[in-house]
Amino acid sequence: MASFLNVLCLLGLVIFAAGIALSLLTLANFVFGFTDGLWLRIYFIRFYLFLAVSGILLYILITFRRKDDEKKE
């Protein structure tokens, strides 16, 4: 179970990093106009920020969950 939770934490961090990187890339593309790729248009930044928030929430909820000792109090 601990290894599965570690994989979920890592997955949360990867999703968070991908969301932040893609939102920064989209913002840079909006400012400088590198390409006309559909997935780099400015209205996709909401989706990338959603990925970042979802990833960090997954990481926080797994990392700081209550242990069995704390639930009994």
C-alpha positions in Angstrom: 0.0 0.0 0.0 2.8 2.4 0.8 4.4 1.9 -2.7 1.0 2.6 -4.3 0.7 5.8 -2.3 4.2 6.8 -3.3 3.3 6.3 -7.0 0.2 8.5 -6.5 2.3 11.2 -4.9 4.7 11.1 -7.8 1.8 11.2 -10.3 0.5 14.2 -8.5 3.8 16.0 -8.8 4.2 15.1 -12.5 0.7 16.4 -13.3 1.5 19.6 -11.3 4.8 20.1 -13.1 3.2 19.4 -16.5 0.3 21.9 -15.8 2.7 24.6 -14.7 5.1 24.0 -17.7 2.2 24.0 -20.2 0.6 27.1 -18.8 3.9 29.0 -18.9 4.5 27.8 -22.4 1.0 28.9 -23.4 1.6 32.3 -21.8 4.9 32.7 -23.6 3.2 31.7 -26.9 0.5 34.3 -26.3 3.0 37.1 -25.7 5.5 36.2 -28.4 3.4 34.3 -30.9 5.7 31.4 -31.6 3.2 29.1 -33.2 -0.5 28.8 -34.1 -0.9 25.4 -32.5 -4.4 24.8 -31.1 -3.2 23.4 -27.8 -1.1 26.5 -27.2 -3.9 29.0 -27.5 -4.6 31.2 -24.5 -8.0 29.7 -23.7 -6.3 26.3 -22.9 -4.5 28.0 -20.0 -7.6 27.2 -17.8 -7.2 23.5 -18.5 -3.5 23.6 -17.7 -4.1 25.5 -14.5 -6.8 22.9 -13.6 -4.1 20.2 -14.1 -1.7 22.1 -11.9 -4.3 22.5 -9.1 -5.4 18.9 -9.4 -1.9 17.6 -9.3 -0.9 19.6 -6.2 -4.1 18.6 -4.4 -3.5 14.9 -5.1 0.0 15.3 -3.7 -1.1 17.2 -0.6 -4.0 14.8 0.1 -1.8 11.7 -0.1 1.2 13.2 1.7 -0.6 14.8 4.6 -3.4 12.2 5.2 -4.2 11.1 8.7 -2.5 8.0 10.0 -4.5 5.3 11.8 -3.2 6.5 15.2 -4.6 10.0 14.7 -8.0 8.7 13.6 -8.7 7.1 17.0 -8.4 10.3 19.0 
